Amino acid sequence: MRIKSIIFSSLLLTFLLNGVSATRQTTRVLVEDHDSLTVYYPRFNRIDFVTNQMPQKTEKDVIFVCAASFTGELLDEFKHSNIAGHHVTSGSFHKGYKCGPYNGVFTWSAKSGWHFYNYSHKNSEPPLKTVAAEGGMGYCQSLLFHNGKRFKGCMKPERSNRYRALCEIGGKFCIVDCARSLPFGHFMDGLEKLGVKNALYCDMGRGWNYSWYRKDDGTVMELFTTPGKYTTNWIAFYD
């Protein structure tokens, strides 16, 4: 019992030194609470960029899903051209509209894994078409960090909201959420404190932030509980 106590105390000290107030260990998603930010590490076998209809809770292989890229017009019909930036869904390349703040690309395939790129709309096609040929996924968004360099981002520093980003921390891929509404500048400071190497913004506008993940017992934990009517795209992680 004394050995177990020492091990537990050592782990607790490590978490506290790294600013982790709580860790919720699951087989599907590892969740870490860091004061004003929450980090989710999905233990996935596949990632996809899903368009038109959000993955359903009845799809038991979906373990985490959240909004990814901006939507242009509030349309009652779905169009790939109404998604900001070019994108790849299930190996299929589509052209989206040009969005000024976009300077980043995220891709994933079973062959080459996941990558963050510092590419504008104009030169985003090559990496996206490459990952499409591999049967993967990819999309464009605003870079917050790339190879440790901090970018301005697409929001004013003083604007408060509950923000989210796809990130690389310590060589691991994760999603970082605001645990509460924060000024965008504070969110960026928090990412920097976590030691984020790469980070791509996720759409977190009002009414667009509905997201959830699946717990070990198969039930769903909703992170934001109000679906948006005109949402068009999501990044989804699968068992």
Order of alpha helices (4+ residues) and beta strands (2+ residues): alpha-beta-beta-beta-beta-beta-beta-beta-beta-beta-alpha-beta-beta-beta-beta-beta-beta-beta-alpha-beta-beta-beta-beta
